[in-house]
Amino acid sequence: QVTLVESGGGLVQPGQSLRLSCKAPRMITSVFAPYDLAWYRQAPGKQRELVALITSDRDTNYADSVKGRFTISRDNSRKMVYLQMNNLKPEDTAVYYCATGDSKHWGQGTQVTVSS
């Protein structure tokens, strides 16, 4: 059952930015807030990989490939998690998914394509 909803994907040129959003419309705030939250991505023919994680205490962790370019953040009052992606590269092209840290809840994914 899809319990998270992503948005914000699209087609951009290399060097441009996108901001992905993910909301949890079926969760109440008191359930959402304690979750660690993550963004994953899956490129064609590749395994799904963890891109960024934010804990309930707002500690963050990033894949080496996106460090310094991507920023994960959360707004518990809105039950939202965000992924700001700057200086996008063609190798960032993938379907991006948000998920809870325990992998219990997932979104349906949003496509990000970086191409000139």
PASEBA-1860 file (N, C-alpha, C; in nm, 3 decimals):
! residues 116
1> QVTLVESG> 0.085/-0.119/0.000/0.000/0.000/0.000/0.088/0.124/0.000 ~ 0.063/0.212/-0.095/0.140/0.335/-0.106/0.092/0.431/0.000 ~ 0.182/0.471/0.087/0.145/0.563/0.192/0.220/0.694/0.185 ~ 0.313/0.705/0.092/0.387/0.828/0.070/0.367/0.871/-0.075 ~ 0.368/1.000/-0.099/0.343/1.053/-0.233/0.452/1.152/-0.269 ~ 0.528/1.119/-0.374/0.635/1.207/-0.420/0.586/1.300/-0.531 ~ 0.655/1.412/-0.544/0.630/1.504/-0.654/0.756/1.585/-0.679 ~ 0.759/1.654/-0.793/0.869/1.745/-0.821/0.969/1.697/-0.923
9> GGLVQPGQ> 0.952/1.576/-0.972/1.044/1.527/-1.074/1.022/1.597/-1.206 ~ 1.113/1.571/-1.300/1.100/1.632/-1.431/1.225/1.617/-1.513 ~ 1.227/1.690/-1.624/1.341/1.689/-1.716/1.416/1.821/-1.701 ~ 1.544/1.812/-1.669/1.627/1.931/-1.656/1.758/1.910/-1.729 ~ 1.828/2.021/-1.751/1.959/2.014/-1.814/2.067/1.999/-1.708 ~ 2.181/1.946/-1.745/2.292/1.935/-1.649/2.324/2.071/-1.587 ~ 2.350/2.069/-1.457/2.379/2.191/-1.384/2.258/2.259/-1.323 ~ 2.141/2.218/-1.362/2.020/2.278/-1.306/1.980/2.208/-1.176
17> SLRLSCKA> 1.872/2.259/-1.117/1.827/2.210/-0.987/1.683/2.161/-0.993 ~ 1.651/2.075/-0.901/1.513/2.029/-0.878/1.493/2.012/-0.729 ~ 1.370/2.027/-0.687/1.335/1.999/-0.548/1.225/1.895/-0.546 ~ 1.254/1.781/-0.491/1.154/1.677/-0.475/1.084/1.692/-0.341 ~ 0.956/1.661/-0.341/0.877/1.665/-0.219/0.810/1.531/-0.198 ~ 0.787/1.499/-0.073/0.720/1.374/-0.040/0.630/1.400/0.080 ~ 0.505/1.363/0.067/0.413/1.385/0.177/0.354/1.252/0.223 ~ 0.308/1.254/0.347/0.249/1.134/0.407/0.106/1.166/0.447
25> PRMITSVF> 0.015/1.169/0.352/-0.120/1.216/0.380/-0.199/1.126/0.474 ~ -0.159/1.000/0.484/-0.237/0.907/0.566/-0.181/0.891/0.706 ~ -0.071/0.961/0.735/-0.012/0.951/0.868/-0.050/1.072/0.951 ~ -0.071/1.050/1.078/-0.085/1.164/1.167/0.055/1.208/1.209 ~ 0.067/1.333/1.250/0.197/1.390/1.280/0.273/1.311/1.385 ~ 0.204/1.265/1.485/0.270/1.193/1.594/0.327/1.059/1.547 ~ 0.276/1.007/1.438/0.332/0.884/1.379/0.446/0.920/1.286 ~ 0.432/1.028/1.209/0.532/1.068/1.111/0.662/1.114/1.178
33> APYDLAWY> 0.651/1.194/1.280/0.769/1.260/1.338/0.879/1.165/1.386 ~ 0.849/1.053/1.447/0.957/0.965/1.495/1.029/0.886/1.387 ~ 0.974/0.887/1.265/1.036/0.809/1.159/1.165/0.873/1.108 ~ 1.267/0.791/1.085/1.374/0.831/0.995/1.314/0.827/0.854 ~ 1.362/0.916/0.768/1.306/0.925/0.632/1.419/0.923/0.531 ~ 1.392/0.866/0.417/1.500/0.847/0.320/1.451/0.872/0.178 ~ 1.545/0.908/0.095/1.525/0.912/-0.050/1.614/0.806/-0.113 ~ 1.554/0.728/-0.200/1.626/0.628/-0.278/1.610/0.664/-0.426
41> RQAPGKQR> 1.692/0.602/-0.507/1.674/0.615/-0.652/1.711/0.485/-0.721 ~ 1.651/0.467/-0.836/1.680/0.349/-0.916/1.689/0.390/-1.063 ~ 1.806/0.372/-1.118/1.828/0.399/-1.259/1.802/0.272/-1.340 ~ 1.772/0.286/-1.468/1.745/0.168/-1.551/1.860/0.069/-1.546 ~ 1.826/-0.056/-1.518/1.927/-0.161/-1.517/2.015/-0.164/-1.394 ~ 1.984/-0.079/-1.297/2.065/-0.074/-1.176/1.981/-0.102/-1.053 ~ 2.051/-0.137/-0.946/1.980/-0.161/-0.820/1.938/-0.029/-0.756 ~ 1.835/-0.036/-0.675/1.793/0.081/-0.599/1.901/0.116/-0.499
49> ELVALITS> 1.932/0.246/-0.487/2.036/0.288/-0.395/1.984/0.399/-0.303 ~ 2.039/0.401/-0.184/2.005/0.505/-0.088/2.077/0.634/-0.127 ~ 2.002/0.741/-0.139/2.058/0.871/-0.176/2.082/0.957/-0.053 ~ 1.983/0.965/0.034/1.994/1.052/0.152/1.900/1.003/0.259 ~ 1.941/1.029/0.383/1.862/0.987/0.498/1.860/1.102/0.598 ~ 1.745/1.123/0.661/1.735/1.220/0.770/1.668/1.150/0.887 ~ 1.730/1.157/1.002/1.674/1.090/1.118/1.566/1.176/1.183 ~ 1.501/1.118/1.282/1.399/1.194/1.355/1.462/1.312/1.428
57> DRDTNYAD> 1.591/1.302/1.457/1.663/1.412/1.522/1.727/1.507/1.420 ~ 1.697/1.483/1.292/1.744/1.568/1.181/1.894/1.551/1.152 ~ 1.953/1.443/1.196/2.087/1.409/1.146/2.071/1.361/1.003 ~ 2.169/1.390/0.920/2.159/1.354/0.780/2.278/1.271/0.733 ~ 2.255/1.193/0.630/2.359/1.111/0.571/2.333/1.104/0.421 ~ 2.441/1.107/0.342/2.428/1.112/0.197/2.517/1.010/0.129 ~ 2.472/0.964/0.014/2.560/0.884/-0.071/2.675/0.971/-0.117 ~ 2.792/0.912/-0.132/2.909/0.988/-0.173/2.886/1.062/-0.305
65> SVKGRFTI> 2.808/1.001/-0.392/2.787/1.058/-0.526/2.706/1.187/-0.525 ~ 2.637/1.216/-0.414/2.553/1.336/-0.410/2.595/1.435/-0.302 ~ 2.695/1.400/-0.223/2.740/1.489/-0.116/2.781/1.625/-0.173 ~ 2.734/1.730/-0.107/2.765/1.865/-0.151/2.672/1.919/-0.258 ~ 2.588/1.832/-0.315/2.494/1.875/-0.419/2.348/1.860/-0.376 ~ 2.319/1.757/-0.297/2.182/1.729/-0.253/2.167/1.762/-0.105 ~ 2.047/1.805/-0.068/2.016/1.833/0.072/1.879/1.776/0.105 ~ 1.874/1.694/0.208/1.747/1.640/0.256/1.700/1.720/0.375
73> SRDNSRKM> 1.570/1.742/0.383/1.513/1.815/0.495/1.373/1.762/0.521 ~ 1.317/1.801/0.635/1.184/1.753/0.669/1.106/1.863/0.741 ~ 0.975/1.852/0.731/0.884/1.942/0.802/0.778/1.853/0.865 ~ 0.795/1.824/0.991/0.704/1.730/1.058/0.563/1.785/1.066 ~ 0.550/1.916/1.083/0.416/1.973/1.096/0.334/1.955/0.969 ~ 0.404/1.946/0.855/0.336/1.925/0.727/0.347/1.781/0.680 ~ 0.415/1.699/0.757/0.438/1.559/0.721/0.504/1.548/0.585 ~ 0.610/1.626/0.569/0.678/1.635/0.441/0.827/1.606/0.458
81> VYLQMNNL> 0.886/1.549/0.353/1.030/1.537/0.343/1.069/1.586/0.203 ~ 1.183/1.654/0.196/1.225/1.717/0.072/1.365/1.670/0.033 ~ 1.392/1.680/-0.097/1.528/1.657/-0.146/1.560/1.768/-0.244 ~ 1.644/1.860/-0.201/1.692/1.966/-0.289/1.812/1.913/-0.366 ~ 1.804/1.916/-0.497/1.910/1.861/-0.581/1.967/1.973/-0.668 ~ 2.091/2.005/-0.644/2.159/2.110/-0.720/2.268/2.051/-0.809 ~ 2.307/2.127/-0.909/2.413/2.084/-1.000/2.391/1.941/-1.048 ~ 2.273/1.919/-1.100/2.236/1.784/-1.144/2.322/1.737/-1.260
89> KPEDTAVY> 2.348/1.608/-1.260/2.430/1.545/-1.362/2.350/1.438/-1.434 ~ 2.388/1.403/-1.555/2.314/1.297/-1.627/2.307/1.166/-1.547 ~ 2.410/1.138/-1.469/2.408/1.014/-1.390/2.311/1.019/-1.273 ~ 2.249/1.135/-1.248/2.144/1.143/-1.146/2.009/1.099/-1.201 ~ 2.001/1.072/-1.329/1.877/1.028/-1.390/1.831/0.897/-1.329 ~ 1.708/0.896/-1.278/1.655/0.778/-1.210/1.512/0.806/-1.167 ~ 1.447/0.702/-1.121/1.322/0.719/-1.048/1.358/0.735/-0.901 ~ 1.308/0.841/-0.840/1.337/0.871/-0.701/1.217/0.835/-0.614
97> YCATGDSK> 1.247/0.766/-0.504/1.145/0.719/-0.412/1.173/0.775/-0.272 ~ 1.068/0.811/-0.202/1.086/0.839/-0.060/1.034/0.718/0.018 ~ 1.088/0.702/0.136/1.052/0.588/0.220/1.080/0.620/0.365 ~ 1.012/0.550/0.453/1.049/0.557/0.593/1.176/0.476/0.615 ~ 1.247/0.508/0.721/1.376/0.446/0.743/1.369/0.295/0.764 ~ 1.256/0.247/0.810/1.240/0.103/0.829/1.190/0.033/0.703 ~ 1.176/0.109/0.593/1.130/0.056/0.464/0.986/0.004/0.469 ~ 0.913/0.041/0.570/0.775/-0.007/0.581/0.682/0.068/0.486
105> HWGQGTQV> 0.713/0.195/0.463/0.627/0.279/0.381/0.707/0.337/0.264 ~ 0.647/0.333/0.145/0.714/0.381/0.023/0.618/0.465/-0.058 ~ 0.676/0.548/-0.141/0.599/0.619/-0.240/0.605/0.546/-0.373 ~ 0.536/0.602/-0.471/0.528/0.538/-0.602/0.644/0.578/-0.692 ~ 0.719/0.679/-0.653/0.835/0.723/-0.730/0.804/0.840/-0.821 ~ 0.907/0.919/-0.847/0.897/1.031/-0.940/1.022/1.030/-1.029 ~ 1.001/1.051/-1.157/1.111/1.041/-1.253/1.191/1.171/-1.258 ~ 1.321/1.158/-1.250/1.412/1.270/-1.269/1.502/1.235/-1.389
113> TVSS> 1.501/1.322/-1.488/1.584/1.302/-1.607/1.672/1.424/-1.627 ~ 1.802/1.400/-1.634/1.897/1.508/-1.654/1.963/1.486/-1.790 ~ 1.933/1.574/-1.881/1.982/1.556/-2.018/1.988/1.689/-2.090 ~ 2.088/1.703/-2.174/2.098/1.823/-2.256/2.028/1.803/-2.390
END
